[in-house]
């Protein structure tokens, strides 16, 4: 079953993932910056995705300090391509 996550739910996930990340993930500030361009995210149940589908996970890595200064510049699209 598909589920639409709205801004507050996405914010809750960003803050929660930062708190539980324990891997030196830094501040939730950089993740929260994404909310200025995103109003909702659609989650799909695994059973809704056809077996022959291709799925990619794109994540940000690097210095949280540098990211807070320069922000996201579309690198995730280039990485996916």
N, CA, C and O atoms as a Maestro MAE file, in Angstrom:
{
 s_m_m2io_version
 :::
 2.0.0
}

f_m_ct {
 s_m_title
 :::
 protein
 m_atom[324] {
  # First column is atom index #
  i_m_mmod_type
  r_m_x_coord
  r_m_y_coord
  r_m_z_coord
  i_m_residue_number
  s_m_chain_name
  s_m_pdb_residue_name
  s_m_pdb_atom_name
  i_m_atomic_number
  :::
  1 25 0.836 -1.165 0.000 1 A "UNK " " N  " 7
  2 3 0.000 0.000 0.000 1 A "UNK " " CA " 6
  3 2 0.899 1.253 0.000 1 A "UNK " " C  " 6
  4 15 1.816 1.367 0.813 1 A "UNK " " O  " 8
  5 25 0.625 2.170 -0.908 2 A "UNK " " N  " 7
  6 3 1.368 3.425 -0.963 2 A "UNK " " CA " 6
  7 2 1.027 4.299 0.231 2 A "UNK " " C  " 6
  8 15 -0.092 4.277 0.744 2 A "UNK " " O  " 8
  9 25 2.014 5.068 0.659 3 A "UNK " " N  " 7
  10 3 1.782 6.028 1.732 3 A "UNK " " CA " 6
  11 2 2.475 7.331 1.369 3 A "UNK " " C  " 6
  12 15 3.641 7.336 0.975 3 A "UNK " " O  " 8
  13 25 1.757 8.425 1.502 4 A "UNK " " N  " 7
  14 3 2.304 9.752 1.249 4 A "UNK " " CA " 6
  15 2 2.784 10.334 2.574 4 A "UNK " " C  " 6
  16 15 2.022 10.420 3.537 4 A "UNK " " O  " 8
  17 25 4.050 10.731 2.614 5 A "UNK " " N  " 7
  18 3 4.589 11.424 3.784 5 A "UNK " " CA " 6
  19 2 4.618 12.915 3.482 5 A "UNK " " C  " 6
  20 15 5.104 13.334 2.431 5 A "UNK " " O  " 8
  21 25 4.106 13.701 4.392 6 A "UNK " " N  " 7
  22 3 4.090 15.159 4.228 6 A "UNK " " CA " 6
  23 2 5.242 15.775 5.027 6 A "UNK " " C  " 6
  24 15 5.974 15.070 5.722 6 A "UNK " " O  " 8
  25 25 5.391 17.084 4.921 7 A "UNK " " N  " 7
  26 3 6.557 17.774 5.490 7 A "UNK " " CA " 6
  27 2 6.829 17.423 6.954 7 A "UNK " " C  " 6
  28 15 7.975 17.155 7.313 7 A "UNK " " O  " 8
  29 25 5.818 17.419 7.791 8 A "UNK " " N  " 7
  30 3 6.058 17.151 9.208 8 A "UNK " " CA " 6
  31 2 6.566 15.723 9.416 8 A "UNK " " C  " 6
  32 15 7.453 15.493 10.239 8 A "UNK " " O  " 8
  33 25 6.009 14.768 8.676 9 A "UNK " " N  " 7
  34 3 6.472 13.381 8.799 9 A "UNK " " CA " 6
  35 2 7.912 13.236 8.309 9 A "UNK " " C  " 6
  36 15 8.709 12.514 8.910 9 A "UNK " " O  " 8
  37 25 8.240 13.925 7.218 10 A "UNK " " N  " 7
  38 3 9.609 13.885 6.700 10 A "UNK " " CA " 6
  39 2 10.566 14.517 7.712 10 A "UNK " " C  " 6
  40 15 11.656 14.001 7.958 10 A "UNK " " O  " 8
  41 25 10.144 15.639 8.295 11 A "UNK " " N  " 7
  42 3 10.955 16.304 9.326 11 A "UNK " " CA " 6
  43 2 11.186 15.369 10.504 11 A "UNK " " C  " 6
  44 15 12.301 15.287 11.018 11 A "UNK " " O  " 8
  45 25 10.149 14.667 10.937 12 A "UNK " " N  " 7
  46 3 10.281 13.723 12.045 12 A "UNK " " CA " 6
  47 2 11.296 12.623 11.725 12 A "UNK " " C  " 6
  48 15 12.077 12.230 12.591 12 A "UNK " " O  " 8
  49 25 11.288 12.131 10.498 13 A "UNK " " N  " 7
  50 3 12.235 11.091 10.087 13 A "UNK " " CA " 6
  51 2 13.659 11.642 10.074 13 A "UNK " " C  " 6
  52 15 14.582 10.974 10.542 13 A "UNK " " O  " 8
  53 25 13.848 12.842 9.549 14 A "UNK " " N  " 7
  54 3 15.181 13.453 9.504 14 A "UNK " " CA " 6
  55 2 15.745 13.623 10.911 14 A "UNK " " C  " 6
  56 15 16.890 13.255 11.174 14 A "UNK " " O  " 8
  57 25 14.947 14.177 11.806 15 A "UNK " " N  " 7
  58 3 15.407 14.394 13.180 15 A "UNK " " CA " 6
  59 2 15.644 13.057 13.881 15 A "UNK " " C  " 6
  60 15 16.647 12.891 14.574 15 A "UNK " " O  " 8
  61 25 14.740 12.117 13.707 16 A "UNK " " N  " 7
  62 3 14.894 10.806 14.330 16 A "UNK " " CA " 6
  63 2 16.105 10.054 13.815 16 A "UNK " " C  " 6
  64 15 16.826 9.428 14.592 16 A "UNK " " O  " 8
  65 25 16.336 10.111 12.508 17 A "UNK " " N  " 7
  66 3 17.496 9.432 11.929 17 A "UNK " " CA " 6
  67 2 18.796 10.058 12.415 17 A "UNK " " C  " 6
  68 15 19.787 9.356 12.614 17 A "UNK " " O  " 8
  69 25 18.799 11.359 12.605 18 A "UNK " " N  " 7
  70 3 19.985 12.034 13.135 18 A "UNK " " CA " 6
  71 2 20.248 11.590 14.565 18 A "UNK " " C  " 6
  72 15 21.384 11.300 14.939 18 A "UNK " " O  " 8
  73 25 19.191 11.540 15.354 19 A "UNK " " N  " 7
  74 3 19.316 11.144 16.755 19 A "UNK " " CA " 6
  75 2 19.773 9.691 16.885 19 A "UNK " " C  " 6
  76 15 20.632 9.378 17.710 19 A "UNK " " O  " 8
  77 25 19.202 8.813 16.074 20 A "UNK " " N  " 7
  78 3 19.499 7.385 16.182 20 A "UNK " " CA " 6
  79 2 20.695 6.957 15.333 20 A "UNK " " C  " 6
  80 15 21.155 5.820 15.443 20 A "UNK " " O  " 8
  81 25 21.201 7.853 14.493 21 A "UNK " " N  " 7
  82 3 22.267 7.512 13.554 21 A "UNK " " CA " 6
  83 2 23.553 7.043 14.183 21 A "UNK " " C  " 6
  84 15 24.206 6.156 13.634 21 A "UNK " " O  " 8
  85 25 23.939 7.588 15.288 22 A "UNK " " N  " 7
  86 3 25.123 7.187 16.041 22 A "UNK " " CA " 6
  87 2 26.363 6.969 15.179 22 A "UNK " " C  " 6
  88 15 27.343 6.397 15.657 22 A "UNK " " O  " 8
  89 25 26.347 7.405 13.936 23 A "UNK " " N  " 7
  90 3 27.497 7.221 13.063 23 A "UNK " " CA " 6
  91 2 28.172 8.536 12.736 23 A "UNK " " C  " 6
  92 15 28.891 8.631 11.742 23 A "UNK " " O  " 8
  93 25 27.958 9.530 13.538 24 A "UNK " " N  " 7
  94 3 28.581 10.822 13.264 24 A "UNK " " CA " 6
  95 2 27.858 11.592 12.181 24 A "UNK " " C  " 6
  96 15 28.485 12.323 11.414 24 A "UNK " " O  " 8
  97 25 26.551 11.437 12.108 25 A "UNK " " N  " 7
  98 3 25.767 12.059 11.043 25 A "UNK " " CA " 6
  99 2 25.646 13.562 11.134 25 A "UNK " " C  " 6
  100 15 25.142 14.188 10.202 25 A "UNK " " O  " 8
  101 25 26.081 14.153 12.201 26 A "UNK " " N  " 7
  102 3 26.036 15.605 12.312 26 A "UNK " " CA " 6
  103 2 24.652 16.117 12.651 26 A "UNK " " C  " 6
  104 15 23.827 15.403 13.221 26 A "UNK " " O  " 8
  105 25 24.416 17.344 12.296 27 A "UNK " " N  " 7
  106 3 23.183 18.051 12.602 27 A "UNK " " CA " 6
  107 2 22.080 17.684 11.614 27 A "UNK " " C  " 6
  108 15 22.367 17.361 10.461 27 A "UNK " " O  " 8
  109 25 20.817 17.731 12.054 28 A "UNK " " N  " 7
  110 3 19.725 17.528 11.109 28 A "UNK " " CA " 6
  111 2 19.526 18.732 10.178 28 A "UNK " " C  " 6
  112 15 18.707 18.679 9.261 28 A "UNK " " O  " 8
  113 25 20.268 19.805 10.413 29 A "UNK " " N  " 7
  114 3 20.103 21.048 9.648 29 A "UNK " " CA " 6
  115 2 20.204 20.823 8.140 29 A "UNK " " C  " 6
  116 15 19.392 21.345 7.378 29 A "UNK " " O  " 8
  117 25 21.195 20.049 7.713 30 A "UNK " " N  " 7
  118 3 21.374 19.846 6.266 30 A "UNK " " CA " 6
  119 2 20.224 19.041 5.674 30 A "UNK " " C  " 6
  120 15 19.777 19.321 4.562 30 A "UNK " " O  " 8
  121 25 19.743 18.042 6.413 31 A "UNK " " N  " 7
  122 3 18.593 17.284 5.934 31 A "UNK " " CA " 6
  123 2 17.337 18.140 5.872 31 A "UNK " " C  " 6
  124 15 16.536 18.031 4.943 31 A "UNK " " O  " 8
  125 25 17.182 18.986 6.868 32 A "UNK " " N  " 7
  126 3 16.011 19.854 6.915 32 A "UNK " " CA " 6
  127 2 16.015 20.877 5.776 32 A "UNK " " C  " 6
  128 15 14.956 21.364 5.379 32 A "UNK " " O  " 8
  129 25 17.193 21.204 5.251 33 A "UNK " " N  " 7
  130 3 17.269 22.116 4.103 33 A "UNK " " CA " 6
  131 2 16.547 21.544 2.886 33 A "UNK " " C  " 6
  132 15 16.051 22.292 2.043 33 A "UNK " " O  " 8
  133 25 16.491 20.217 2.799 34 A "UNK " " N  " 7
  134 3 15.804 19.581 1.676 34 A "UNK " " CA " 6
  135 2 14.307 19.870 1.678 34 A "UNK " " C  " 6
  136 15 13.660 19.817 0.633 34 A "UNK " " O  " 8
  137 25 13.765 20.172 2.835 35 A "UNK " " N  " 7
  138 3 12.326 20.406 2.930 35 A "UNK " " CA " 6
  139 2 11.869 21.673 2.219 35 A "UNK " " C  " 6
  140 15 10.678 21.839 1.957 35 A "UNK " " O  " 8
  141 25 12.794 22.558 1.907 36 A "UNK " " N  " 7
  142 3 12.365 23.755 1.170 36 A "UNK " " CA " 6
  143 2 11.977 23.411 -0.266 36 A "UNK " " C  " 6
  144 15 11.234 24.159 -0.902 36 A "UNK " " O  " 8
  145 25 12.474 22.282 -0.784 37 A "UNK " " N  " 7
  146 3 12.177 21.877 -2.155 37 A "UNK " " CA " 6
  147 2 11.242 20.671 -2.243 37 A "UNK " " C  " 6
  148 15 10.817 20.298 -3.337 37 A "UNK " " O  " 8
  149 25 10.920 20.061 -1.107 38 A "UNK " " N  " 7
  150 3 10.119 18.839 -1.098 38 A "UNK " " CA " 6
  151 2 8.878 19.072 -0.259 38 A "UNK " " C  " 6
  152 15 8.968 19.534 0.879 38 A "UNK " " O  " 8
  153 25 7.722 18.753 -0.817 39 A "UNK " " N  " 7
  154 3 6.492 18.905 -0.033 39 A "UNK " " CA " 6
  155 2 5.935 17.558 0.407 39 A "UNK " " C  " 6
  156 15 5.205 17.475 1.395 39 A "UNK " " O  " 8
  157 25 6.283 16.494 -0.334 40 A "UNK " " N  " 7
  158 3 5.832 15.168 0.053 40 A "UNK " " CA " 6
  159 2 6.716 14.107 -0.586 40 A "UNK " " C  " 6
  160 15 7.405 14.352 -1.575 40 A "UNK " " O  " 8
  161 25 6.673 12.924 0.011 41 A "UNK " " N  " 7
  162 3 7.421 11.773 -0.486 41 A "UNK " " CA " 6
  163 2 6.454 10.602 -0.506 41 A "UNK " " C  " 6
  164 15 5.657 10.436 0.417 41 A "UNK " " O  " 8
  165 25 6.520 9.792 -1.550 42 A "UNK " " N  " 7
  166 3 5.663 8.617 -1.644 42 A "UNK " " CA " 6
  167 2 6.461 7.375 -1.289 42 A "UNK " " C  " 6
  168 15 7.505 7.104 -1.880 42 A "UNK " " O  " 8
  169 25 5.958 6.620 -0.314 43 A "UNK " " N  " 7
  170 3 6.550 5.338 0.054 43 A "UNK " " CA " 6
  171 2 5.736 4.233 -0.598 43 A "UNK " " C  " 6
  172 15 4.506 4.295 -0.628 43 A "UNK " " O  " 8
  173 25 6.419 3.227 -1.117 44 A "UNK " " N  " 7
  174 3 5.749 2.099 -1.739 44 A "UNK " " CA " 6
  175 2 6.012 0.837 -0.939 44 A "UNK " " C  " 6
  176 15 7.114 0.637 -0.429 44 A "UNK " " O  " 8
  177 25 5.015 -0.003 -0.829 45 A "UNK " " N  " 7
  178 3 5.188 -1.307 -0.230 45 A "UNK " " CA " 6
  179 2 6.033 -2.152 -1.178 45 A "UNK " " C  " 6
  180 15 5.854 -2.073 -2.393 45 A "UNK " " O  " 8
  181 25 6.926 -2.938 -0.656 46 A "UNK " " N  " 7
  182 3 7.814 -3.765 -1.473 46 A "UNK " " CA " 6
  183 2 7.034 -4.634 -2.449 46 A "UNK " " C  " 6
  184 15 7.498 -4.864 -3.566 46 A "UNK " " O  " 8
  185 25 5.883 -5.112 -2.063 47 A "UNK " " N  " 7
  186 3 5.081 -5.967 -2.938 47 A "UNK " " CA " 6
  187 2 4.483 -5.212 -4.124 47 A "UNK " " C  " 6
  188 15 4.032 -5.838 -5.084 47 A "UNK " " O  " 8
  189 25 4.472 -3.885 -4.076 48 A "UNK " " N  " 7
  190 3 3.955 -3.080 -5.190 48 A "UNK " " CA " 6
  191 2 4.990 -2.887 -6.289 48 A "UNK " " C  " 6
  192 15 4.652 -2.447 -7.388 48 A "UNK " " O  " 8
  193 25 6.228 -3.207 -6.007 49 A "UNK " " N  " 7
  194 3 7.303 -2.988 -6.973 49 A "UNK " " CA " 6
  195 2 7.520 -4.260 -7.766 49 A "UNK " " C  " 6
  196 15 7.791 -5.307 -7.180 49 A "UNK " " O  " 8
  197 25 7.407 -4.197 -9.095 50 A "UNK " " N  " 7
  198 3 7.590 -5.393 -9.923 50 A "UNK " " CA " 6
  199 2 8.980 -6.011 -9.719 50 A "UNK " " C  " 6
  200 15 9.956 -5.302 -9.473 50 A "UNK " " O  " 8
  201 25 9.050 -7.328 -9.825 51 A "UNK " " N  " 7
  202 3 10.311 -8.055 -9.609 51 A "UNK " " CA " 6
  203 2 11.419 -7.617 -10.554 51 A "UNK " " C  " 6
  204 15 12.595 -7.705 -10.200 51 A "UNK " " O  " 8
  205 25 11.070 -7.142 -11.756 52 A "UNK " " N  " 7
  206 3 12.093 -6.760 -12.728 52 A "UNK " " CA " 6
  207 2 12.443 -5.272 -12.669 52 A "UNK " " C  " 6
  208 15 13.071 -4.749 -13.590 52 A "UNK " " O  " 8
  209 25 12.048 -4.594 -11.606 53 A "UNK " " N  " 7
  210 3 12.337 -3.163 -11.440 53 A "UNK " " CA " 6
  211 2 13.781 -2.936 -10.996 53 A "UNK " " C  " 6
  212 15 14.413 -3.808 -10.399 53 A "UNK " " O  " 8
  213 25 14.275 -1.759 -11.300 54 A "UNK " " N  " 7
  214 3 15.583 -1.318 -10.819 54 A "UNK " " CA " 6
  215 2 15.351 -0.212 -9.792 54 A "UNK " " C  " 6
  216 15 14.591 0.726 -10.033 54 A "UNK " " O  " 8
  217 25 16.007 -0.335 -8.663 55 A "UNK " " N  " 7
  218 3 15.835 0.641 -7.586 55 A "UNK " " CA " 6
  219 2 17.216 1.128 -7.166 55 A "UNK " " C  " 6
  220 15 18.153 0.337 -7.053 55 A "UNK " " O  " 8
  221 25 17.336 2.416 -6.939 56 A "UNK " " N  " 7
  222 3 18.615 2.984 -6.495 56 A "UNK " " CA " 6
  223 2 18.400 3.772 -5.210 56 A "UNK " " C  " 6
  224 15 17.367 4.415 -5.022 56 A "UNK " " O  " 8
  225 25 19.382 3.711 -4.341 57 A "UNK " " N  " 7
  226 3 19.380 4.506 -3.120 57 A "UNK " " CA " 6
  227 2 20.506 5.518 -3.240 57 A "UNK " " C  " 6
  228 15 21.660 5.149 -3.458 57 A "UNK " " O  " 8
  229 25 20.175 6.777 -3.100 58 A "UNK " " N  " 7
  230 3 21.171 7.833 -3.192 58 A "UNK " " CA " 6
  231 2 21.254 8.505 -1.824 58 A "UNK " " C  " 6
  232 15 20.235 8.901 -1.257 58 A "UNK " " O  " 8
  233 25 22.465 8.631 -1.304 59 A "UNK " " N  " 7
  234 3 22.646 9.219 0.019 59 A "UNK " " CA " 6
  235 2 23.751 10.265 -0.029 59 A "UNK " " C  " 6
  236 15 24.643 10.206 -0.875 59 A "UNK " " O  " 8
  237 25 23.679 11.209 0.879 60 A "UNK " " N  " 7
  238 3 24.724 12.217 0.979 60 A "UNK " " CA " 6
  239 2 25.821 11.755 1.925 60 A "UNK " " C  " 6
  240 15 25.558 11.129 2.951 60 A "UNK " " O  " 8
  241 25 27.040 12.073 1.562 61 A "UNK " " N  " 7
  242 3 28.189 11.743 2.403 61 A "UNK " " CA " 6
  243 2 29.120 12.941 2.438 61 A "UNK " " C  " 6
  244 15 29.107 13.781 1.538 61 A "UNK " " O  " 8
  245 25 29.911 13.009 3.467 62 A "UNK " " N  " 7
  246 3 30.897 14.077 3.546 62 A "UNK " " CA " 6
  247 2 30.729 14.911 4.796 62 A "UNK " " C  " 6
  248 15 29.998 14.553 5.719 62 A "UNK " " O  " 8
  249 25 31.409 16.007 4.798 63 A "UNK " " N  " 7
  250 3 31.443 16.878 5.956 63 A "UNK " " CA " 6
  251 2 30.132 17.644 6.128 63 A "UNK " " C  " 6
  252 15 29.726 18.375 5.224 63 A "UNK " " O  " 8
  253 25 29.461 17.488 7.282 64 A "UNK " " N  " 7
  254 3 28.258 18.293 7.530 64 A "UNK " " CA " 6
  255 2 28.542 19.792 7.536 64 A "UNK " " C  " 6
  256 15 27.679 20.589 7.167 64 A "UNK " " O  " 8
  257 25 29.743 20.179 7.952 65 A "UNK " " N  " 7
  258 3 30.101 21.604 7.979 65 A "UNK " " CA " 6
  259 2 30.161 22.147 6.552 65 A "UNK " " C  " 6
  260 15 29.604 23.207 6.268 65 A "UNK " " O  " 8
  261 25 30.834 21.427 5.657 66 A "UNK " " N  " 7
  262 3 30.924 21.872 4.265 66 A "UNK " " CA " 6
  263 2 29.545 21.896 3.623 66 A "UNK " " C  " 6
  264 15 29.217 22.828 2.889 66 A "UNK " " O  " 8
  265 25 28.741 20.883 3.892 67 A "UNK " " N  " 7
  266 3 27.409 20.826 3.315 67 A "UNK " " CA " 6
  267 2 26.544 21.981 3.788 67 A "UNK " " C  " 6
  268 15 25.761 22.523 3.008 67 A "UNK " " O  " 8
  269 25 26.668 22.364 5.038 68 A "UNK " " N  " 7
  270 3 25.866 23.479 5.545 68 A "UNK " " CA " 6
  271 2 26.267 24.798 4.892 68 A "UNK " " C  " 6
  272 15 25.456 25.720 4.811 68 A "UNK " " O  " 8
  273 25 27.513 24.896 4.424 69 A "UNK " " N  " 7
  274 3 27.970 26.122 3.767 69 A "UNK " " CA " 6
  275 2 27.559 26.178 2.302 69 A "UNK " " C  " 6
  276 15 27.175 27.237 1.806 69 A "UNK " " O  " 8
  277 25 27.638 25.032 1.595 70 A "UNK " " N  " 7
  278 3 27.370 25.052 0.155 70 A "UNK " " CA " 6
  279 2 26.028 24.460 -0.227 70 A "UNK " " C  " 6
  280 15 25.532 24.707 -1.326 70 A "UNK " " O  " 8
  281 25 25.429 23.673 0.673 71 A "UNK " " N  " 7
  282 3 24.118 23.085 0.394 71 A "UNK " " CA " 6
  283 2 24.191 21.963 -0.626 71 A "UNK " " C  " 6
  284 15 25.269 21.518 -1.022 71 A "UNK " " O  " 8
  285 25 23.029 21.527 -1.031 72 A "UNK " " N  " 7
  286 3 22.906 20.470 -2.033 72 A "UNK " " CA " 6
  287 2 22.941 21.119 -3.413 72 A "UNK " " C  " 6
  288 15 22.262 22.118 -3.649 72 A "UNK " " O  " 8
  289 25 23.720 20.561 -4.310 73 A "UNK " " N  " 7
  290 3 23.878 21.155 -5.646 73 A "UNK " " CA " 6
  291 2 23.454 20.212 -6.767 73 A "UNK " " C  " 6
  292 15 23.848 20.413 -7.916 73 A "UNK " " O  " 8
  293 25 22.670 19.199 -6.463 74 A "UNK " " N  " 7
  294 3 22.212 18.278 -7.503 74 A "UNK " " CA " 6
  295 2 23.146 17.112 -7.759 74 A "UNK " " C  " 6
  296 15 22.975 16.391 -8.742 74 A "UNK " " O  " 8
  297 25 24.131 16.911 -6.895 75 A "UNK " " N  " 7
  298 3 25.078 15.810 -7.074 75 A "UNK " " CA " 6
  299 2 24.374 14.466 -7.060 75 A "UNK " " C  " 6
  300 15 24.814 13.522 -7.716 75 A "UNK " " O  " 8
  301 25 23.270 14.377 -6.306 76 A "UNK " " N  " 7
  302 3 22.568 13.102 -6.219 76 A "UNK " " CA " 6
  303 2 21.997 12.698 -7.568 76 A "UNK " " C  " 6
  304 15 21.924 11.506 -7.868 76 A "UNK " " O  " 8
  305 25 21.597 13.649 -8.377 77 A "UNK " " N  " 7
  306 3 21.095 13.341 -9.712 77 A "UNK " " CA " 6
  307 2 22.227 12.833 -10.581 77 A "UNK " " C  " 6
  308 15 22.056 11.851 -11.304 77 A "UNK " " O  " 8
  309 25 23.376 13.479 -10.524 78 A "UNK " " N  " 7
  310 3 24.544 13.041 -11.294 78 A "UNK " " CA " 6
  311 2 24.955 11.646 -10.860 78 A "UNK " " C  " 6
  312 15 25.259 10.806 -11.708 78 A "UNK " " O  " 8
  313 25 24.973 11.377 -9.560 79 A "UNK " " N  " 7
  314 3 25.342 10.049 -9.057 79 A "UNK " " CA " 6
  315 2 24.360 8.990 -9.559 79 A "UNK " " C  " 6
  316 15 24.765 7.885 -9.920 79 A "UNK " " O  " 8
  317 25 23.098 9.321 -9.582 80 A "UNK " " N  " 7
  318 3 22.085 8.376 -10.056 80 A "UNK " " CA " 6
  319 2 22.233 8.108 -11.546 80 A "UNK " " C  " 6
  320 15 22.126 6.965 -11.990 80 A "UNK " " O  " 8
  321 25 22.482 9.169 -12.323 81 A "UNK " " N  " 7
  322 3 22.692 8.998 -13.773 81 A "UNK " " CA " 6
  323 2 23.895 8.112 -14.031 81 A "UNK " " C  " 6
  324 15 24.233 7.850 -15.186 81 A "UNK " " O  " 8
  :::
 }
 m_bond[323] {
  # First column is bond index #
  i_m_from
  i_m_to
  i_m_order
  :::
  1 1 2 1
  2 2 3 1
  3 3 4 2
  4 3 5 1
  5 5 6 1
  6 6 7 1
  7 7 8 2
  8 7 9 1
  9 9 10 1
  10 10 11 1
  11 11 12 2
  12 11 13 1
  13 13 14 1
  14 14 15 1
  15 15 16 2
  16 15 17 1
  17 17 18 1
  18 18 19 1
  19 19 20 2
  20 19 21 1
  21 21 22 1
  22 22 23 1
  23 23 24 2
  24 23 25 1
  25 25 26 1
  26 26 27 1
  27 27 28 2
  28 27 29 1
  29 29 30 1
  30 30 31 1
  31 31 32 2
  32 31 33 1
  33 33 34 1
  34 34 35 1
  35 35 36 2
  36 35 37 1
  37 37 38 1
  38 38 39 1
  39 39 40 2
  40 39 41 1
  41 41 42 1
  42 42 43 1
  43 43 44 2
  44 43 45 1
  45 45 46 1
  46 46 47 1
  47 47 48 2
  48 47 49 1
  49 49 50 1
  50 50 51 1
  51 51 52 2
  52 51 53 1
  53 53 54 1
  54 54 55 1
  55 55 56 2
  56 55 57 1
  57 57 58 1
  58 58 59 1
  59 59 60 2
  60 59 61 1
  61 61 62 1
  62 62 63 1
  63 63 64 2
  64 63 65 1
  65 65 66 1
  66 66 67 1
  67 67 68 2
  68 67 69 1
  69 69 70 1
  70 70 71 1
  71 71 72 2
  72 71 73 1
  73 73 74 1
  74 74 75 1
  75 75 76 2
  76 75 77 1
  77 77 78 1
  78 78 79 1
  79 79 80 2
  80 79 81 1
  81 81 82 1
  82 82 83 1
  83 83 84 2
  84 83 85 1
  85 85 86 1
  86 86 87 1
  87 87 88 2
  88 87 89 1
  89 89 90 1
  90 90 91 1
  91 91 92 2
  92 91 93 1
  93 93 94 1
  94 94 95 1
  95 95 96 2
  96 95 97 1
  97 97 98 1
  98 98 99 1
  99 99 100 2
  100 99 101 1
  101 101 102 1
  102 102 103 1
  103 103 104 2
  104 103 105 1
  105 105 106 1
  106 106 107 1
  107 107 108 2
  108 107 109 1
  109 109 110 1
  110 110 111 1
  111 111 112 2
  112 111 113 1
  113 113 114 1
  114 114 115 1
  115 115 116 2
  116 115 117 1
  117 117 118 1
  118 118 119 1
  119 119 120 2
  120 119 121 1
  121 121 122 1
  122 122 123 1
  123 123 124 2
  124 123 125 1
  125 125 126 1
  126 126 127 1
  127 127 128 2
  128 127 129 1
  129 129 130 1
  130 130 131 1
  131 131 132 2
  132 131 133 1
  133 133 134 1
  134 134 135 1
  135 135 136 2
  136 135 137 1
  137 137 138 1
  138 138 139 1
  139 139 140 2
  140 139 141 1
  141 141 142 1
  142 142 143 1
  143 143 144 2
  144 143 145 1
  145 145 146 1
  146 146 147 1
  147 147 148 2
  148 147 149 1
  149 149 150 1
  150 150 151 1
  151 151 152 2
  152 151 153 1
  153 153 154 1
  154 154 155 1
  155 155 156 2
  156 155 157 1
  157 157 158 1
  158 158 159 1
  159 159 160 2
  160 159 161 1
  161 161 162 1
  162 162 163 1
  163 163 164 2
  164 163 165 1
  165 165 166 1
  166 166 167 1
  167 167 168 2
  168 167 169 1
  169 169 170 1
  170 170 171 1
  171 171 172 2
  172 171 173 1
  173 173 174 1
  174 174 175 1
  175 175 176 2
  176 175 177 1
  177 177 178 1
  178 178 179 1
  179 179 180 2
  180 179 181 1
  181 181 182 1
  182 182 183 1
  183 183 184 2
  184 183 185 1
  185 185 186 1
  186 186 187 1
  187 187 188 2
  188 187 189 1
  189 189 190 1
  190 190 191 1
  191 191 192 2
  192 191 193 1
  193 193 194 1
  194 194 195 1
  195 195 196 2
  196 195 197 1
  197 197 198 1
  198 198 199 1
  199 199 200 2
  200 199 201 1
  201 201 202 1
  202 202 203 1
  203 203 204 2
  204 203 205 1
  205 205 206 1
  206 206 207 1
  207 207 208 2
  208 207 209 1
  209 209 210 1
  210 210 211 1
  211 211 212 2
  212 211 213 1
  213 213 214 1
  214 214 215 1
  215 215 216 2
  216 215 217 1
  217 217 218 1
  218 218 219 1
  219 219 220 2
  220 219 221 1
  221 221 222 1
  222 222 223 1
  223 223 224 2
  224 223 225 1
  225 225 226 1
  226 226 227 1
  227 227 228 2
  228 227 229 1
  229 229 230 1
  230 230 231 1
  231 231 232 2
  232 231 233 1
  233 233 234 1
  234 234 235 1
  235 235 236 2
  236 235 237 1
  237 237 238 1
  238 238 239 1
  239 239 240 2
  240 239 241 1
  241 241 242 1
  242 242 243 1
  243 243 244 2
  244 243 245 1
  245 245 246 1
  246 246 247 1
  247 247 248 2
  248 247 249 1
  249 249 250 1
  250 250 251 1
  251 251 252 2
  252 251 253 1
  253 253 254 1
  254 254 255 1
  255 255 256 2
  256 255 257 1
  257 257 258 1
  258 258 259 1
  259 259 260 2
  260 259 261 1
  261 261 262 1
  262 262 263 1
  263 263 264 2
  264 263 265 1
  265 265 266 1
  266 266 267 1
  267 267 268 2
  268 267 269 1
  269 269 270 1
  270 270 271 1
  271 271 272 2
  272 271 273 1
  273 273 274 1
  274 274 275 1
  275 275 276 2
  276 275 277 1
  277 277 278 1
  278 278 279 1
  279 279 280 2
  280 279 281 1
  281 281 282 1
  282 282 283 1
  283 283 284 2
  284 283 285 1
  285 285 286 1
  286 286 287 1
  287 287 288 2
  288 287 289 1
  289 289 290 1
  290 290 291 1
  291 291 292 2
  292 291 293 1
  293 293 294 1
  294 294 295 1
  295 295 296 2
  296 295 297 1
  297 297 298 1
  298 298 299 1
  299 299 300 2
  300 299 301 1
  301 301 302 1
  302 302 303 1
  303 303 304 2
  304 303 305 1
  305 305 306 1
  306 306 307 1
  307 307 308 2
  308 307 309 1
  309 309 310 1
  310 310 311 1
  311 311 312 2
  312 311 313 1
  313 313 314 1
  314 314 315 1
  315 315 316 2
  316 315 317 1
  317 317 318 1
  318 318 319 1
  319 319 320 2
  320 319 321 1
  321 321 322 1
  322 322 323 1
  323 323 324 2
  :::
 }
}
